[in-house]
C-alpha cells in the first residue's frame, strides 16, 4: 500500500452474528464509497470483543460472518486490506508500549468504560479499562491519516491523537497524527433505536424490536418497523420533537436515495401505517442483494480464508515497520 493516497483505518467488533442497520448505513455503506479514493484498511476487531465475555465457538463464527458481511456490502478484497485483528500480533505489542505513554487520568475520563461497566458489573476487567489504548494502537500502527468515527468514538480518537503527539514530542516524529473523517452531507447517517428513538440503534438494545440486523429476514424487518415508536400527530414530517418519524425518514431516504424532503412529499396526507410499511419494504429490498451475496460467501469458506490470510500478511508488513521503529526509539534492542 505504498501510494499517494491517504490511509483510512476502521473496524467493527464481531460481538454478534450480524451488524445492525445502523452499523451498515452509518459506517459500512460509507466505507464502500471510500475504497477508490483512499488506501483503506478494515479490520474485524476480535481482540476488542473479548472485553465482554464471549462463547469461543460463537466468536469464531461471528468473526467469519462479519468478514463476509464486509464483502457482501461491497468492500473489494482487491482494493482494501481486510484482516482479523488477532492475526497481527503487533496490535497487542504496540498497545502495551502505548499503555506506558497513556495517563491514568486520560483513561478515567473515557465515558464508554463507565457505560460498559454499568452494563457488565460482573466483569469490570482491565481490558475494558485500557481498550482505548488498543484502539489507538490499531490506528497508529498503519500511519493512519483519517478515521471514520461516530460521536461515541470521538473521545477515543482524541486519545489516539494525544498519545501520538506525546510520543512524537519525546522521540521525534514516529506516528502520523490521525484526523477524524467527516463524511459528506447525508452520508454516514446516524440511525436510532426503533423503540427508543433518542438512543442510537444498538445490538445490545434490551428490546429486540429496537434494532434491525443486516441479516434479518424481510418479514422480521417489516414487523420491527411496523412496531416502531412514533407519536400521536399522524403527520409524516421532519421536525424537532418527532424523533421516531425523523429516524424512519432518515432510514427511508438513505436506503432509497431520496432526500428527506422528497420522502416527506411522497407521504403527505398518508397515515403512519402506509409510511411504516413502505419503510420496512424499502429496507428489506435494499438489504436483499447483500443477504444473497452473504449467503454465497458463507458457502465459500476457502475464499474467506484467502481474504483474511492475504489481508493479515499485508497488515503485518505495515505494522511490523511501525513497531520496529517504535522499539528502537524507546530503547529496545532489535
ZADO-1210 file (C-alpha; in nm, 4 decimals, padded with zeros to 6 digits):
<atoms>
<atom x="00.0000" y="00.0000" z="00.0000" code="UNK" pos="1"/>
<atom x="00.2750" y="00.2438" z="-00.0934" code="UNK" pos="2"/>
<atom x="00.0999" y="00.5163" z="-00.2902" code="UNK" pos="3"/>
<atom x="-00.0035" y="00.8783" z="-00.2610" code="UNK" pos="4"/>
<atom x="-00.3464" y="00.8031" z="-00.1215" code="UNK" pos="5"/>
<atom x="-00.4288" y="00.8873" z="00.2379" code="UNK" pos="6"/>
<atom x="-00.4752" y="00.5908" z="00.4698" code="UNK" pos="7"/>
<atom x="-00.8093" y="00.5156" z="00.6343" code="UNK" pos="8"/>
<atom x="-00.8458" y="00.2591" z="00.9141" code="UNK" pos="9"/>
<atom x="-01.1638" y="00.1320" z="01.0743" code="UNK" pos="10"/>
<atom x="-01.3067" y="-00.1819" z="01.2285" code="UNK" pos="11"/>
<atom x="-01.6139" y="-00.3394" z="01.3856" code="UNK" pos="12"/>
<atom x="-01.6324" y="-00.5846" z="01.6750" code="UNK" pos="13"/>
<atom x="-01.7673" y="-00.9346" z="01.5986" code="UNK" pos="14"/>
<atom x="-01.9760" y="-00.9335" z="01.9150" code="UNK" pos="15"/>
<atom x="-02.2884" y="-01.0636" z="01.7371" code="UNK" pos="16"/>
<atom x="-02.3579" y="-01.2642" z="01.4224" code="UNK" pos="17"/>
<atom x="-02.4794" y="-00.9618" z="01.2270" code="UNK" pos="18"/>
<atom x="-02.4099" y="-00.5911" z="01.2086" code="UNK" pos="19"/>
<atom x="-02.7023" y="-00.3603" z="01.2697" code="UNK" pos="20"/>
<atom x="-02.8780" y="-00.1461" z="01.0130" code="UNK" pos="21"/>
<atom x="-02.7184" y="00.1454" z="01.1991" code="UNK" pos="22"/>
<atom x="-02.3681" y="-00.0030" z="01.1508" code="UNK" pos="23"/>
<atom x="-02.4409" y="-00.0555" z="00.7840" code="UNK" pos="24"/>
<atom x="-02.5974" y="00.2813" z="00.6994" code="UNK" pos="25"/>
<atom x="-02.3709" y="00.4786" z="00.9331" code="UNK" pos="26"/>
<atom x="-02.0409" y="00.3059" z="00.8546" code="UNK" pos="27"/>
<atom x="-02.0173" y="00.0119" z="00.6128" code="UNK" pos="28"/>
<atom x="-02.2185" y="00.1700" z="00.3317" code="UNK" pos="29"/>
<atom x="-01.9981" y="00.4767" z="00.3584" code="UNK" pos="30"/>
<atom x="-01.6762" y="00.2684" z="00.3624" code="UNK" pos="31"/>
<atom x="-01.7649" y="00.1354" z="00.0175" code="UNK" pos="32"/>
<atom x="-01.7532" y="00.4893" z="-00.1226" code="UNK" pos="33"/>
<atom x="-01.4032" y="00.5435" z="00.0199" code="UNK" pos="34"/>
<atom x="-01.2215" y="00.2465" z="-00.1314" code="UNK" pos="35"/>
<atom x="-01.1312" y="00.4095" z="-00.4645" code="UNK" pos="36"/>
<atom x="-01.0116" y="00.7400" z="-00.3196" code="UNK" pos="37"/>
<atom x="-00.8176" y="00.6133" z="-00.0155" code="UNK" pos="38"/>
<atom x="-00.5887" y="00.3293" z="00.0917" code="UNK" pos="39"/>
<atom x="-00.8355" y="00.1541" z="00.3187" code="UNK" pos="40"/>
<atom x="-00.7612" y="-00.0925" z="00.5963" code="UNK" pos="41"/>
<atom x="-01.0623" y="-00.2615" z="00.7539" code="UNK" pos="42"/>
<atom x="-01.0270" y="-00.4991" z="01.0467" code="UNK" pos="43"/>
<atom x="-01.2575" y="-00.7377" z="01.2273" code="UNK" pos="44"/>
<atom x="-01.1506" y="-00.6325" z="01.5762" code="UNK" pos="45"/>
<atom x="-01.1939" y="-00.9568" z="01.7681" code="UNK" pos="46"/>
<atom x="-00.9464" y="-00.8533" z="02.0394" code="UNK" pos="47"/>
<atom x="-01.1803" y="-00.5700" z="02.1380" code="UNK" pos="48"/>
<atom x="-01.4743" y="-00.8109" z="02.1540" code="UNK" pos="49"/>
<atom x="-01.3330" y="-01.0128" z="02.4448" code="UNK" pos="50"/>
<atom x="-01.3558" y="-00.7198" z="02.6872" code="UNK" pos="51"/>
<atom x="-01.7028" y="-00.8713" z="02.7293" code="UNK" pos="52"/>
<atom x="-01.7262" y="-01.2486" z="02.7821" code="UNK" pos="53"/>
<atom x="-01.7695" y="-01.4365" z="02.4531" code="UNK" pos="54"/>
<atom x="-01.8527" y="-01.8001" z="02.3870" code="UNK" pos="55"/>
<atom x="-01.5435" y="-01.9172" z="02.1887" code="UNK" pos="56"/>
<atom x="-01.7195" y="-02.1110" z="01.9133" code="UNK" pos="57"/>
<atom x="-01.9681" y="-01.8277" z="01.8632" code="UNK" pos="58"/>
<atom x="-01.6896" y="-01.5683" z="01.8481" code="UNK" pos="59"/>
<atom x="-01.5162" y="-01.7648" z="01.5719" code="UNK" pos="60"/>
<atom x="-01.8443" y="-01.7898" z="01.3825" code="UNK" pos="61"/>
<atom x="-01.9198" y="-01.4199" z="01.4297" code="UNK" pos="62"/>
<atom x="-01.5724" y="-01.3203" z="01.3142" code="UNK" pos="63"/>
<atom x="-01.6020" y="-01.5046" z="00.9834" code="UNK" pos="64"/>
<atom x="-01.9593" y="-01.3832" z="00.9414" code="UNK" pos="65"/>
<atom x="-01.8544" y="-01.0206" z="00.9868" code="UNK" pos="66"/>
<atom x="-01.5804" y="-01.0518" z="00.7256" code="UNK" pos="67"/>
<atom x="-01.8389" y="-01.1958" z="00.4851" code="UNK" pos="68"/>
<atom x="-02.0692" y="-00.9025" z="00.5620" code="UNK" pos="69"/>
<atom x="-01.7886" y="-00.6565" z="00.4828" code="UNK" pos="70"/>
<atom x="-01.7509" y="-00.8121" z="00.1380" code="UNK" pos="71"/>
<atom x="-02.1260" y="-00.8567" z="00.0814" code="UNK" pos="72"/>
<atom x="-02.1780" y="-00.4861" z="00.1481" code="UNK" pos="73"/>
<atom x="-01.9389" y="-00.4021" z="-00.1337" code="UNK" pos="74"/>
<atom x="-01.5868" y="-00.3895" z="00.0104" code="UNK" pos="75"/>
<atom x="-01.3460" y="-00.5222" z="-00.2509" code="UNK" pos="76"/>
<atom x="-01.0759" y="-00.7575" z="-00.1209" code="UNK" pos="77"/>
<atom x="-00.8505" y="-00.6498" z="-00.4083" code="UNK" pos="78"/>
<atom x="-00.8774" y="-00.2793" z="-00.3275" code="UNK" pos="79"/>
<atom x="-00.8662" y="-00.2934" z="00.0534" code="UNK" pos="80"/>
<atom x="-00.6696" y="-00.4677" z="00.3249" code="UNK" pos="81"/>
<atom x="-00.9202" y="-00.6723" z="00.5260" code="UNK" pos="82"/>
<atom x="-00.7978" y="-00.8837" z="00.8139" code="UNK" pos="83"/>
<atom x="-00.8723" y="-01.0234" z="01.1580" code="UNK" pos="84"/>
<atom x="-00.7125" y="-00.8143" z="01.4322" code="UNK" pos="85"/>
<atom x="-00.5764" y="-01.1043" z="01.6404" code="UNK" pos="86"/>
<atom x="-00.3869" y="-01.2340" z="01.3338" code="UNK" pos="87"/>
<atom x="-00.1498" y="-00.9347" z="01.3511" code="UNK" pos="88"/>
<atom x="00.0371" y="-00.9553" z="01.6849" code="UNK" pos="89"/>
<atom x="00.1700" y="-00.6000" z="01.6584" code="UNK" pos="90"/>
<atom x="-00.1693" y="-00.4716" z="01.7725" code="UNK" pos="91"/>
<atom x="-00.1123" y="-00.6205" z="02.1180" code="UNK" pos="92"/>
<atom x="00.2595" y="-00.5360" z="02.1123" code="UNK" pos="93"/>
<atom x="00.2121" y="-00.1675" z="02.0338" code="UNK" pos="94"/>
<atom x="-00.0813" y="-00.1467" z="02.2725" code="UNK" pos="95"/>
<atom x="00.1433" y="-00.2441" z="02.5642" code="UNK" pos="96"/>
<atom x="00.4067" y="00.0133" z="02.4709" code="UNK" pos="97"/>
<atom x="00.1427" y="00.2853" z="02.4311" code="UNK" pos="98"/>
<atom x="-00.0059" y="00.1922" z="02.7688" code="UNK" pos="99"/>
<atom x="00.3200" y="00.3232" z="02.9126" code="UNK" pos="100"/>
<atom x="00.2604" y="00.6577" z="02.7417" code="UNK" pos="101"/>
<atom x="-00.1027" y="00.6941" z="02.8492" code="UNK" pos="102"/>
<atom x="-00.2026" y="00.8664" z="03.1717" code="UNK" pos="103"/>
<atom x="-00.4483" y="00.7154" z="03.4184" code="UNK" pos="104"/>
<atom x="-00.6407" y="01.0410" z="03.4200" code="UNK" pos="105"/>
<atom x="-00.6965" y="01.0122" z="03.0447" code="UNK" pos="106"/>
<atom x="-00.8446" y="00.6647" z="03.0799" code="UNK" pos="107"/>
<atom x="-01.0534" y="00.7721" z="03.3780" code="UNK" pos="108"/>
<atom x="-01.2285" y="01.0229" z="03.1522" code="UNK" pos="109"/>
<atom x="-01.3368" y="00.7631" z="02.8957" code="UNK" pos="110"/>
<atom x="-01.7173" y="00.7588" z="02.9085" code="UNK" pos="111"/>
<atom x="-01.7541" y="00.4215" z="02.7343" code="UNK" pos="112"/>
<atom x="-01.5708" y="00.2491" z="03.0206" code="UNK" pos="113"/>
<atom x="-01.8252" y="00.3915" z="03.2617" code="UNK" pos="114"/>
<atom x="-02.1149" y="00.2865" z="03.0390" code="UNK" pos="115"/>
<atom x="-01.9897" y="-00.0693" z="02.9824" code="UNK" pos="116"/>
<atom x="-01.9028" y="-00.1123" z="03.3497" code="UNK" pos="117"/>
<atom x="-02.2644" y="-00.0394" z="03.4354" code="UNK" pos="118"/>
<atom x="-02.3871" y="-00.2893" z="03.1735" code="UNK" pos="119"/>
<atom x="-02.1426" y="-00.5622" z="03.2832" code="UNK" pos="120"/>
<atom x="-02.0833" y="-00.5072" z="03.6583" code="UNK" pos="121"/>
<atom x="-01.9835" y="-00.8731" z="03.6979" code="UNK" pos="122"/>
<atom x="-01.6841" y="-00.8332" z="03.4646" code="UNK" pos="123"/>
<atom x="-01.5135" y="-00.4967" z="03.5031" code="UNK" pos="124"/>
<atom x="-01.1759" y="-00.6098" z="03.3716" code="UNK" pos="125"/>
<atom x="-00.8522" y="-00.4285" z="03.2924" code="UNK" pos="126"/>
<atom x="-00.9047" y="-00.4779" z="02.9185" code="UNK" pos="127"/>
<atom x="-01.2322" y="-00.2878" z="02.9389" code="UNK" pos="128"/>
<atom x="-01.0413" y="-00.0045" z="03.1040" code="UNK" pos="129"/>
<atom x="-00.7442" y="00.0075" z="02.8652" code="UNK" pos="130"/>
<atom x="-00.9092" y="-00.0843" z="02.5345" code="UNK" pos="131"/>
<atom x="-00.8970" y="00.2795" z="02.4155" code="UNK" pos="132"/>
<atom x="-00.5177" y="00.2316" z="02.4086" code="UNK" pos="133"/>
<atom x="-00.5592" y="-00.0798" z="02.1935" code="UNK" pos="134"/>
<atom x="-00.7799" y="00.1302" z="01.9679" code="UNK" pos="135"/>
<atom x="-00.5031" y="00.3904" z="01.9494" code="UNK" pos="136"/>
<atom x="-00.2576" y="00.1146" z="01.8564" code="UNK" pos="137"/>
<atom x="-00.4963" y="-00.0101" z="01.5849" code="UNK" pos="138"/>
<atom x="-00.4945" y="00.3352" z="01.4284" code="UNK" pos="139"/>
<atom x="-00.1315" y="00.4383" z="01.4791" code="UNK" pos="140"/>
<atom x="00.0141" y="00.1064" z="01.3571" code="UNK" pos="141"/>
<atom x="-00.0829" y="00.1875" z="00.9989" code="UNK" pos="142"/>
<atom x="00.0211" y="00.5547" z="00.9976" code="UNK" pos="143"/>
<atom x="-00.3455" y="00.6297" z="00.9532" code="UNK" pos="144"/>
<atom x="-00.4420" y="00.9717" z="00.8203" code="UNK" pos="145"/>
<atom x="-00.8188" y="00.9503" z="00.8663" code="UNK" pos="146"/>
<atom x="-01.0536" y="00.7533" z="01.0907" code="UNK" pos="147"/>
<atom x="-01.4297" y="00.7396" z="01.0229" code="UNK" pos="148"/>
<atom x="-01.5808" y="00.7819" z="01.3689" code="UNK" pos="149"/>
<atom x="-01.9233" y="00.8328" z="01.5165" code="UNK" pos="150"/>
<atom x="-01.9954" y="01.0670" z="01.8052" code="UNK" pos="151"/>
<atom x="-01.9427" y="00.7855" z="02.0569" code="UNK" pos="152"/>
<atom x="-01.5871" y="00.7221" z="01.9351" code="UNK" pos="153"/>
<atom x="-01.4561" y="01.0794" z="01.9013" code="UNK" pos="154"/>
<atom x="-01.3175" y="01.0673" z="02.2541" code="UNK" pos="155"/>
<atom x="-01.1091" y="00.7602" z="02.1665" code="UNK" pos="156"/>
<atom x="-00.9715" y="00.9236" z="01.8531" code="UNK" pos="157"/>
<atom x="-00.8709" y="01.2270" z="02.0594" code="UNK" pos="158"/>
<atom x="-00.6820" y="00.9936" z="02.2936" code="UNK" pos="159"/>
<atom x="-00.5011" y="00.8378" z="01.9953" code="UNK" pos="160"/>
<atom x="-00.4049" y="01.1862" z="01.8780" code="UNK" pos="161"/>
<atom x="-00.2818" y="01.2823" z="02.2252" code="UNK" pos="162"/>
<atom x="-00.0708" y="00.9652" z="02.2534" code="UNK" pos="163"/>
<atom x="00.0779" y="01.0220" z="01.9072" code="UNK" pos="164"/>
<atom x="00.1637" y="01.3834" z="01.9888" code="UNK" pos="165"/>
<atom x="00.3204" y="01.2793" z="02.3197" code="UNK" pos="166"/>
<atom x="00.5332" y="01.0051" z="02.1646" code="UNK" pos="167"/>
<atom x="00.6390" y="01.2255" z="01.8717" code="UNK" pos="168"/>
<atom x="00.7419" y="01.5045" z="02.1117" code="UNK" pos="169"/>
<atom x="00.9520" y="01.2670" z="02.3216" code="UNK" pos="170"/>
<atom x="01.1169" y="01.0705" z="02.0400" code="UNK" pos="171"/>
<atom x="01.0783" y="01.2758" z="01.7188" code="UNK" pos="172"/>
<atom x="00.8165" y="01.2131" z="01.4519" code="UNK" pos="173"/>
<atom x="00.7107" y="00.8494" z="01.4642" code="UNK" pos="174"/>
<atom x="00.3342" y="00.8409" z="01.4145" code="UNK" pos="175"/>
<atom x="00.1032" y="01.0192" z="01.1764" code="UNK" pos="176"/>
<atom x="-00.1417" y="01.2118" z="01.3943" code="UNK" pos="177"/>
<atom x="-00.4825" y="01.0944" z="01.2672" code="UNK" pos="178"/>
<atom x="-00.7806" y="01.3141" z="01.1954" code="UNK" pos="179"/>
<atom x="-01.1487" y="01.2267" z="01.2016" code="UNK" pos="180"/>
<atom x="-01.3003" y="01.1503" z="00.8650" code="UNK" pos="181"/>
<atom x="-01.6111" y="01.3631" z="00.8273" code="UNK" pos="182"/>
<atom x="-01.8425" y="01.2085" z="00.5661" code="UNK" pos="183"/>
<atom x="-02.0122" y="01.4201" z="00.3045" code="UNK" pos="184"/>
<atom x="-02.3505" y="01.5613" z="00.3937" code="UNK" pos="185"/>
<atom x="-02.6193" y="01.2896" z="00.4050" code="UNK" pos="186"/>
<atom x="-02.3542" y="01.0131" z="00.4197" code="UNK" pos="187"/>
<atom x="-02.2840" y="00.8199" z="00.7371" code="UNK" pos="188"/>
<atom x="-02.6410" y="00.8581" z="00.8605" code="UNK" pos="189"/>
<atom x="-02.6962" y="00.8211" z="01.2351" code="UNK" pos="190"/>
<atom x="-02.9666" y="00.5599" z="01.2878" code="UNK" pos="191"/>
<atom x="-03.1556" y="00.5480" z="01.6153" code="UNK" pos="192"/>
<atom x="-03.3378" y="00.2701" z="01.8002" code="UNK" pos="193"/>
<atom x="-03.6838" y="00.1947" z="01.6651" code="UNK" pos="194"/>
<atom x="-03.8145" y="00.1659" z="02.0216" code="UNK" pos="195"/>
<atom x="-03.6129" y="00.4443" z="02.1883" code="UNK" pos="196"/>
<atom x="-03.5526" y="00.6913" z="01.9042" code="UNK" pos="197"/>
<atom x="-03.3485" y="00.9236" z="02.1252" code="UNK" pos="198"/>
<atom x="-03.0822" y="00.6484" z="02.1609" code="UNK" pos="199"/>
<atom x="-02.8511" y="00.5060" z="01.8942" code="UNK" pos="200"/>
<atom x="-02.9557" y="00.1754" z="01.7346" code="UNK" pos="201"/>
<atom x="-02.7532" y="-00.0924" z="01.9134" code="UNK" pos="202"/>
<atom x="-02.7273" y="-00.4696" z="01.9111" code="UNK" pos="203"/>
<atom x="-02.7328" y="-00.4528" z="02.2921" code="UNK" pos="204"/>
<atom x="-03.0783" y="-00.2901" z="02.2916" code="UNK" pos="205"/>
<atom x="-03.2824" y="-00.4752" z="02.5579" code="UNK" pos="206"/>
<atom x="-03.5887" y="-00.4523" z="02.3329" code="UNK" pos="207"/>
<atom x="-03.5423" y="-00.6866" z="02.0336" code="UNK" pos="208"/>
<atom x="-03.7767" y="-00.4699" z="01.8286" code="UNK" pos="209"/>
<atom x="-03.5434" y="-00.1708" z="01.8620" code="UNK" pos="210"/>
<atom x="-03.2735" y="-00.2997" z="01.6297" code="UNK" pos="211"/>
<atom x="-03.2748" y="-00.4200" z="01.2693" code="UNK" pos="212"/>
<atom x="-02.9897" y="-00.6502" z="01.1727" code="UNK" pos="213"/>
<atom x="-02.8319" y="-00.6729" z="00.8300" code="UNK" pos="214"/>
<atom x="-02.9237" y="-01.0422" z="00.8107" code="UNK" pos="215"/>
<atom x="-03.2827" y="-01.0115" z="00.9372" code="UNK" pos="216"/>
<atom x="-03.5479" y="-01.1805" z="00.7238" code="UNK" pos="217"/>
<atom x="-03.7726" y="-00.9416" z="00.5247" code="UNK" pos="218"/>
<atom x="-04.0785" y="-01.0275" z="00.7345" code="UNK" pos="219"/>
<atom x="-03.8861" y="-00.9523" z="01.0553" code="UNK" pos="220"/>
<atom x="-03.7671" y="-00.6177" z="00.9191" code="UNK" pos="221"/>
<atom x="-04.1196" y="-00.5152" z="00.8227" code="UNK" pos="222"/>
<atom x="-04.2576" y="-00.6318" z="01.1588" code="UNK" pos="223"/>
<atom x="-03.9983" y="-00.4314" z="01.3538" code="UNK" pos="224"/>
<atom x="-04.0607" y="-00.1155" z="01.1513" code="UNK" pos="225"/>
<atom x="-04.4373" y="-00.1510" z="01.1951" code="UNK" pos="226"/>
<atom x="-04.3807" y="-00.1597" z="01.5728" code="UNK" pos="227"/>
<atom x="-04.1507" y="00.1446" z="01.5699" code="UNK" pos="228"/>
<atom x="-04.2316" y="00.4156" z="01.8236" code="UNK" pos="229"/>
<atom x="-04.3674" y="00.7319" z="01.6598" code="UNK" pos="230"/>
<atom x="-04.6082" y="00.9926" z="01.8006" code="UNK" pos="231"/>
<atom x="-04.9777" y="01.0779" z="01.8044" code="UNK" pos="232"/>
<atom x="-04.9696" y="01.3532" z="01.5378" code="UNK" pos="233"/>
<atom x="-05.0162" y="01.1254" z="01.2339" code="UNK" pos="234"/>
<atom x="-04.8132" y="01.3646" z="01.0152" code="UNK" pos="235"/>
<atom x="-04.5096" y="01.2430" z="00.8245" code="UNK" pos="236"/>
<atom x="-04.2695" y="01.5352" z="00.8513" code="UNK" pos="237"/>
<atom x="-03.9191" y="01.6026" z="00.9800" code="UNK" pos="238"/>
<atom x="-03.9035" y="01.8412" z="01.2731" code="UNK" pos="239"/>
<atom x="-03.7870" y="01.8704" z="01.6320" code="UNK" pos="240"/>
<atom x="-03.9777" y="01.6544" z="01.8773" code="UNK" pos="241"/>
<atom x="-04.0724" y="01.3899" z="01.6195" code="UNK" pos="242"/>
<atom x="-03.7749" y="01.1620" z="01.6941" code="UNK" pos="243"/>
<atom x="-03.9406" y="00.8381" z="01.5819" code="UNK" pos="244"/>
<atom x="-04.0649" y="00.9761" z="01.2491" code="UNK" pos="245"/>
<atom x="-03.7377" y="01.1630" z="01.1923" code="UNK" pos="246"/>
<atom x="-03.5496" y="00.8351" z="01.2353" code="UNK" pos="247"/>
<atom x="-03.7742" y="00.6471" z="00.9929" code="UNK" pos="248"/>
<atom x="-03.7404" y="00.9293" z="00.7381" code="UNK" pos="249"/>
<atom x="-03.3610" y="00.9122" z="00.7706" code="UNK" pos="250"/>
<atom x="-03.3688" y="00.5365" z="00.7160" code="UNK" pos="251"/>
<atom x="-03.6055" y="00.5632" z="00.4197" code="UNK" pos="252"/>
<atom x="-03.4126" y="00.8406" z="00.2483" code="UNK" pos="253"/>
<atom x="-03.0809" y="00.6594" z="00.2973" code="UNK" pos="254"/>
<atom x="-03.1928" y="00.3250" z="00.1529" code="UNK" pos="255"/>
<atom x="-03.3895" y="00.4774" z="-00.1374" code="UNK" pos="256"/>
<atom x="-03.1508" y="00.7597" z="-00.2271" code="UNK" pos="257"/>
<atom x="-03.4323" y="01.0135" z="-00.1975" code="UNK" pos="258"/>
<atom x="-03.3933" y="01.3319" z="00.0012" code="UNK" pos="259"/>
<atom x="-03.5861" y="01.3709" z="00.3256" code="UNK" pos="260"/>
<atom x="-03.7943" y="01.6452" z="00.1599" code="UNK" pos="261"/>
<atom x="-03.8833" y="01.4073" z="-00.1250" code="UNK" pos="262"/>
<atom x="-03.9793" y="01.1392" z="00.1252" code="UNK" pos="263"/>
<atom x="-04.1992" y="01.3827" z="00.3172" code="UNK" pos="264"/>
<atom x="-04.3714" y="01.4906" z="-00.0056" code="UNK" pos="265"/>
<atom x="-04.4301" y="01.1264" z="-00.1003" code="UNK" pos="266"/>
<atom x="-04.6229" y="01.0595" z="00.2214" code="UNK" pos="267"/>
<atom x="-04.8086" y="01.3879" z="00.2575" code="UNK" pos="268"/>
<atom x="-05.1662" y="01.3113" z="00.3567" code="UNK" pos="269"/>
<atom x="-05.0935" y="00.9433" z="00.4185" code="UNK" pos="270"/>
<atom x="-05.1003" y="00.7743" z="00.7570" code="UNK" pos="271"/>
<atom x="-04.8218" y="00.6232" z="00.9635" code="UNK" pos="272"/>
<atom x="-04.9328" y="00.2719" z="00.8681" code="UNK" pos="273"/>
<atom x="-04.8620" y="00.3312" z="00.4976" code="UNK" pos="274"/>
<atom x="-04.5372" y="00.5077" z="00.5818" code="UNK" pos="275"/>
<atom x="-04.4051" y="00.2329" z="00.8099" code="UNK" pos="276"/>
<atom x="-04.4905" y="-00.0395" z="00.5603" code="UNK" pos="277"/>
<atom x="-04.3076" y="00.1499" z="00.2859" code="UNK" pos="278"/>
<atom x="-04.0022" y="00.1984" z="00.5087" code="UNK" pos="279"/>
<atom x="-03.9945" y="-00.1695" z="00.6052" code="UNK" pos="280"/>
<atom x="-04.0288" y="-00.2855" z="00.2451" code="UNK" pos="281"/>
<atom x="-03.7623" y="-00.0407" z="00.1249" code="UNK" pos="282"/>
<atom x="-03.5149" y="-00.1622" z="00.3877" code="UNK" pos="283"/>
<atom x="-03.5856" y="-00.5273" z="00.3097" code="UNK" pos="284"/>
<atom x="-03.5410" y="-00.4698" z="-00.0629" code="UNK" pos="285"/>
<atom x="-03.2198" y="-00.2708" z="-00.0113" code="UNK" pos="286"/>
<atom x="-03.0694" y="-00.5496" z="00.2001" code="UNK" pos="287"/>
<atom x="-03.1852" y="-00.8357" z="-00.0250" code="UNK" pos="288"/>
<atom x="-02.8836" y="-00.8402" z="-00.2634" code="UNK" pos="289"/>
<atom x="-02.6449" y="-00.8023" z="00.0322" code="UNK" pos="290"/>
<atom x="-02.8030" y="-01.1014" z="00.2049" code="UNK" pos="291"/>
<atom x="-02.7861" y="-01.3079" z="-00.1148" code="UNK" pos="292"/>
<atom x="-02.4170" y="-01.2232" z="-00.1586" code="UNK" pos="293"/>
<atom x="-02.3535" y="-01.3038" z="00.2073" code="UNK" pos="294"/>
<atom x="-02.5176" y="-01.6458" z="00.1745" code="UNK" pos="295"/>
<atom x="-02.2941" y="-01.7247" z="-00.1241" code="UNK" pos="296"/>
<atom x="-01.9812" y="-01.6133" z="00.0624" code="UNK" pos="297"/>
<atom x="-02.0587" y="-01.8246" z="00.3685" code="UNK" pos="298"/>
<atom x="-02.0723" y="-02.1293" z="00.1403" code="UNK" pos="299"/>
<atom x="-01.7179" y="-02.0499" z="00.0243" code="UNK" pos="300"/>
<atom x="-01.5083" y="-02.0626" z="00.3417" code="UNK" pos="301"/>
<atom x="-01.1903" y="-02.1197" z="00.1375" code="UNK" pos="302"/>
<atom x="-01.2346" y="-01.7816" z="-00.0290" code="UNK" pos="303"/>
<atom x="-01.2955" y="-01.6059" z="00.3014" code="UNK" pos="304"/>
<atom x="-00.9847" y="-01.7704" z="00.4448" code="UNK" pos="305"/>
<atom x="-00.7809" y="-01.6491" z="00.1472" code="UNK" pos="306"/>
<atom x="-00.9058" y="-01.2938" z="00.2067" code="UNK" pos="307"/>
<atom x="-00.8200" y="-01.2786" z="00.5758" code="UNK" pos="308"/>
<atom x="-00.4840" y="-01.4524" z="00.5306" code="UNK" pos="309"/>
<atom x="-00.3783" y="-01.2213" z="00.2475" code="UNK" pos="310"/>
<atom x="-00.5053" y="-00.9227" z="00.4475" code="UNK" pos="311"/>
<atom x="-00.3116" y="-01.0272" z="00.7563" code="UNK" pos="312"/>
<atom x="00.0083" y="-01.0604" z="00.5541" code="UNK" pos="313"/>
<atom x="-00.0311" y="-00.7087" z="00.4146" code="UNK" pos="314"/>
<atom x="-00.1273" y="-00.5620" z="00.7532" code="UNK" pos="315"/>
<atom x="00.1626" y="-00.7453" z="00.9232" code="UNK" pos="316"/>
<atom x="00.4127" y="-00.5946" z="00.6804" code="UNK" pos="317"/>
<atom x="00.2990" y="-00.2392" z="00.7541" code="UNK" pos="318"/>
<atom x="00.2549" y="-00.2945" z="01.1294" code="UNK" pos="319"/>
<atom x="00.5983" y="-00.4546" z="01.1676" code="UNK" pos="320"/>
<atom x="00.7697" y="-00.1457" z="01.0230" code="UNK" pos="321"/>
<atom x="00.5909" y="00.0800" z="01.2691" code="UNK" pos="322"/>
<atom x="00.6630" y="-00.1389" z="01.5723" code="UNK" pos="323"/>
<atom x="01.0297" y="-00.1782" z="01.4785" code="UNK" pos="324"/>
<atom x="01.0632" y="00.1991" z="01.4624" code="UNK" pos="325"/>
<atom x="00.8856" y="00.2376" z="01.7983" code="UNK" pos="326"/>
<atom x="01.1025" y="-00.0267" z="01.9668" code="UNK" pos="327"/>
<atom x="01.4215" y="00.1447" z="01.8529" code="UNK" pos="328"/>
<atom x="01.3026" y="00.4809" z="01.9794" code="UNK" pos="329"/>
<atom x="01.2101" y="00.3555" z="02.3274" code="UNK" pos="330"/>
<atom x="01.5432" y="00.1759" z="02.3622" code="UNK" pos="331"/>
<atom x="01.4720" y="-00.1895" z="02.2930" code="UNK" pos="332"/>
<atom x="01.7438" y="-00.3982" z="02.1315" code="UNK" pos="333"/>
<atom x="01.6206" y="-00.5031" z="01.7871" code="UNK" pos="334"/>
</atoms>
